[in-house]
């Protein structure tokens, strides 16, 4: 998980937009909590907003902004609700 997040964060830092958002979808726990926590700290320092979305898993202990969906079929509705919340939070 940390490796994929690191790649995505690096790509986001190359973008000219003022606001950067990294969505992390997972159906499991990371191989290395410390690596993910370190990367999340670096994202905060770089003003990258990170949202964790757990599919049948609670990721609130890892991500400050997180949600859990029970089934993949629920993902579309959850993503639209999340997008609305994030856009209104500007």
C-alpha positions as CSV (number, residue, x, y, z in Angstrom):
1,X,0.0,0.0,0.0
2,X,2.8,2.5,0.9
3,X,4.5,2.0,-2.4
4,X,1.4,2.7,-4.4
5,X,0.5,5.7,-2.2
6,X,4.1,7.0,-2.7
7,X,3.9,6.8,-6.4
8,X,0.5,8.5,-6.5
9,X,1.6,11.3,-4.1
10,X,4.7,11.9,-6.2
11,X,2.5,12.3,-9.3
12,X,0.2,14.6,-7.5
13,X,3.1,16.9,-6.4
14,X,3.9,17.4,-10.1
15,X,0.4,18.8,-10.7
16,X,-0.2,22.5,-10.8
17,X,-3.5,22.5,-9.1
18,X,-3.8,24.1,-5.7
19,X,-5.8,21.2,-4.2
20,X,-4.6,17.6,-4.3
21,X,-6.6,14.7,-3.2
22,X,-5.4,11.1,-2.9
23,X,-8.0,8.4,-2.6
24,X,-6.8,5.1,-1.2
25,X,-9.1,2.1,-1.8
26,X,-8.3,-1.1,0.0
27,X,-9.7,-4.4,1.0
28,X,-7.0,-5.3,3.4
29,X,-4.5,-3.9,5.9
30,X,-1.1,-2.6,4.8
31,X,2.0,-4.8,4.9
32,X,3.7,-2.0,6.9
33,X,1.8,0.3,9.1
34,X,4.9,2.4,9.9
35,X,5.6,3.0,6.1
36,X,2.0,4.1,5.5
37,X,2.0,6.3,8.5
38,X,5.2,7.9,7.4
39,X,3.9,8.5,4.0
40,X,0.6,10.0,5.4
41,X,2.7,12.4,7.4
42,X,4.7,13.4,4.3
43,X,1.4,13.9,2.4
44,X,0.1,16.2,5.2
45,X,3.3,18.2,5.1
46,X,2.9,18.5,1.3
47,X,-0.8,19.6,1.6
48,X,-2.1,16.4,-0.1
49,X,-5.4,15.4,1.3
50,X,-5.7,11.7,1.8
51,X,-8.9,9.7,2.1
52,X,-9.0,6.0,3.0
53,X,-11.8,3.9,1.7
54,X,-12.1,0.4,3.1
55,X,-14.0,-2.3,1.3
56,X,-15.3,-4.6,4.1
57,X,-12.6,-3.2,6.4
58,X,-12.5,-0.3,8.8
59,X,-9.5,2.0,7.9
60,X,-10.3,4.8,10.4
61,X,-7.3,3.8,12.6
62,X,-5.0,4.6,9.7
63,X,-6.6,7.5,7.8
64,X,-7.9,10.7,9.3
65,X,-10.6,10.9,6.7
66,X,-12.0,7.4,6.1
67,X,-15.1,5.5,5.2
68,X,-16.1,1.9,5.0
69,X,-18.3,0.3,2.4
70,X,-19.8,-3.1,3.0
71,X,-19.8,-4.3,-0.6
72,X,-18.2,-3.2,-3.9
73,X,-21.7,-2.4,-5.1
74,X,-21.9,0.3,-2.5
75,X,-18.8,2.0,-3.7
76,X,-20.4,4.2,-6.3
77,X,-22.9,5.8,-3.9
78,X,-20.1,6.2,-1.3
79,X,-17.8,7.9,-3.7
80,X,-20.4,10.4,-4.8
81,X,-21.3,11.2,-1.2
82,X,-17.5,11.6,-0.5
83,X,-17.0,13.8,-3.5
84,X,-19.9,16.1,-2.4
85,X,-18.4,16.3,1.1
86,X,-14.9,17.1,-0.1
87,X,-16.1,19.7,-2.6
88,X,-18.2,21.5,0.0
89,X,-15.4,21.5,2.5
90,X,-13.3,23.9,0.4
